[in-house]
Amino acid sequence: MACVGAGLGLRCIVRAFATTGLAKQRWLLIGALAIGSGIWTMHLVAILGFGVDGSPVRYDVSLTLLSLVVAILLVAAGVFALGYSSSRVRGAVLGGIGTGAGIVGMHYVGMSAMEIHGTLSYEIPTVVLSAAIAVGVAMAALAVAFLTDSFRGTVLAALLMGAAASATEYAGIAALRLDITPGTSVLPGASAVEFVFPFIVVFGSFLFLSSAFVALSPIRHEPVAAATATAAPSRDSNLAS
């Protein structure tokens, strides 16, 4: 899911470079939505497989949704920095920082939504490692996508971005330390199956349908179209004379 979202987002950003004005902003926004929702859906899939010995696990709905907002906003900051940067190298660096921050923020806000009989804490060195993985690999993915300038580069970049999100997710889980206090009280929030599975279906469908739409949408080169439009009247006037 992370790779599909990244691939869709990167293709949208490629289209943004071929346009200007509102069209460019729309493509960048769709790209940020795709990457952000892709990594968030990956997180949802991961927590479906997460269990704790000695306690049920439930999730705070509002915090889980907040993690989606965090992912989209931070990724959007990186995507727009990339889209409007005069240098693709600098854009890849700024975009990687924003995208990596989105991955990290999404994960730790999402994990803070976890409700168990006990308390949660983290090993700081492993948390730092997860953040370094997210930012470093995201930078590498954007560099591959926009410095190689080819479809194969986009595919490789999507795989790298998906790997960055997944590695950050599981490094973050490895950093988690649980102090279980056995109890019988009903935990607040929703179970992963009750709450998470419907969102996986919704966002998974969005990503795959959007991928098909973007794949079938031609890339318009507006500067070329504008030059053709300005040349047409001069040809007509020459014919008239």
NORZILIN-V52765 format. One record per residue. N is the residue number from 0. PSI is psi in whole degrees, 0 to 359 (NA if undefined). OMEGA is omega as a letter, one per 20 degrees, with the letter a starting at -180 (NA if undefined). D_FIRST is the distance of its C-alpha to the first C-alpha in Angstrom with 1 decimal. Layout:
BEGIN
n	psi	omega	d_first
N	PSI	OMEGA	D_FIRST
N	PSI	OMEGA	D_FIRST
END
This chain:
BEGIN
n	psi	omega	d_first
0	321	r	0.0
1	320	r	3.8
2	320	r	5.4
3	314	r	5.1
4	319	r	6.2
5	317	r	8.5
6	316	r	9.9
7	314	a	10.7
8	318	a	12.2
9	321	r	14.2
10	324	r	15.6
11	321	a	16.6
12	322	r	18.4
13	317	r	20.1
14	328	r	21.4
15	324	r	22.6
16	340	a	24.8
17	3	a	26.5
18	177	r	27.5
19	171	r	29.5
20	220	a	30.3
21	325	r	28.3
22	319	r	26.2
23	316	r	25.0
24	321	r	24.3
25	315	r	22.3
26	320	r	20.1
27	320	r	19.6
28	317	r	18.8
29	321	r	16.2
30	317	r	14.6
31	319	r	14.7
32	319	a	13.4
33	311	a	10.3
34	314	a	9.7
35	314	a	10.9
36	331	r	9.0
37	313	a	5.5
38	329	r	7.0
39	318	r	8.8
40	322	r	6.4
41	318	r	5.5
42	319	r	9.3
43	318	r	10.0
44	319	a	8.6
45	318	a	10.7
46	343	r	13.7
47	328	a	13.8
48	9	a	15.0
49	129	r	17.3
50	159	a	21.0
51	127	r	24.3
52	126	r	27.5
53	0	a	30.3
54	141	r	28.4
55	162	r	26.1
56	126	r	23.1
57	168	a	22.5
58	134	r	20.8
59	122	a	22.5
60	315	a	21.0
61	319	r	22.3
62	324	r	21.0
63	319	r	17.5
64	325	r	17.6
65	325	r	19.3
66	327	r	16.4
67	315	r	14.4
68	316	r	17.5
69	315	a	18.0
70	311	a	14.6
71	316	a	15.3
72	315	a	19.0
73	320	r	18.8
74	320	r	16.2
75	321	r	18.4
76	316	r	21.4
77	319	a	20.1
78	316	r	19.0
79	326	r	22.5
80	321	r	24.2
81	315	a	22.8
82	329	a	23.6
83	11	r	27.1
84	140	r	28.0
85	343	r	31.0
86	128	a	29.7
87	331	r	26.4
88	310	r	26.9
89	322	r	27.6
90	320	r	24.7
91	323	r	22.3
92	309	a	23.8
93	318	r	23.8
94	321	r	20.3
95	321	r	19.1
96	313	a	21.0
97	314	a	19.6
98	317	r	16.0
99	319	r	16.7
100	324	r	18.6
101	318	r	15.9
102	313	a	13.6
103	312	a	16.7
104	317	r	18.0
105	314	a	15.0
106	310	a	15.0
107	329	r	18.7
108	318	r	19.3
109	320	r	16.7
110	334	r	18.5
111	346	r	21.8
112	353	a	21.1
113	133	r	21.7
114	122	r	25.0
115	170	r	26.8
116	88	a	30.5
117	198	a	31.0
118	157	r	29.9
119	144	r	27.1
120	173	a	27.7
121	148	r	26.1
122	115	a	27.4
123	316	a	27.6
124	322	r	27.5
125	327	r	24.1
126	316	r	22.9
127	319	r	24.3
128	317	a	22.6
129	322	r	19.1
130	319	r	20.0
131	320	r	21.5
132	313	a	18.4
133	309	a	16.2
134	314	a	19.0
135	313	a	20.1
136	326	r	17.0
137	318	r	15.9
138	314	a	19.4
139	320	a	19.3
140	315	a	16.2
141	323	r	17.9
142	316	r	21.2
143	317	a	19.9
144	320	a	18.4
145	355	r	21.6
146	332	r	24.4
147	331	r	23.8
148	45	r	23.4
149	163	r	22.0
150	322	r	19.1
151	322	r	18.8
152	321	r	18.7
153	318	r	15.8
154	314	r	13.8
155	319	r	15.0
156	321	r	14.2
157	320	r	10.5
158	320	r	10.5
159	317	a	12.7
160	318	r	10.8
161	321	r	7.8
162	321	r	10.7
163	315	a	12.4
164	316	a	10.1
165	318	r	9.8
166	321	r	13.5
167	318	r	14.5
168	310	a	13.1
169	334	r	15.0
170	321	r	17.9
171	321	r	18.2
172	323	r	18.4
173	332	r	20.9
174	348	a	22.9
175	135	r	23.2
176	129	a	26.7
177	132	r	27.7
178	99	a	31.3
179	132	r	31.5
180	101	a	34.4
181	136	r	34.9
182	165	a	35.4
183	359	a	35.5
184	153	r	34.9
185	124	a	32.1
186	147	r	29.3
187	169	r	28.2
188	191	a	24.8
189	153	r	22.5
190	164	a	21.0
191	318	a	17.3
192	318	a	17.7
193	318	a	19.8
194	318	a	17.8
195	315	a	14.2
196	316	r	13.6
197	323	r	14.7
198	326	r	12.5
199	317	r	9.3
200	314	a	11.1
201	308	a	12.2
202	329	r	9.3
203	316	r	7.2
204	318	r	10.5
205	315	a	11.0
206	315	a	8.2
207	319	r	9.3
208	319	r	12.9
209	323	r	13.0
210	317	r	11.8
211	319	r	14.7
212	313	a	17.0
213	322	r	16.6
214	327	a	17.0
215	351	a	20.2
216	125	r	21.5
217	153	r	24.2
218	120	r	24.6
219	128	r	27.8
220	93	a	29.9
221	319	r	32.0
222	321	r	34.6
223	317	r	35.4
224	321	r	35.8
225	319	r	38.0
226	321	r	40.2
227	320	a	40.6
228	323	a	41.6
229	333	r	44.2
230	332	a	45.6
231	314	r	46.2
232	324	a	49.1
233	323	r	51.0
234	321	r	50.9
235	321	a	52.1
236	325	r	54.9
237	320	r	56.0
238	322	a	56.2
239	322	a	58.3
240	NA	NA	60.7
END
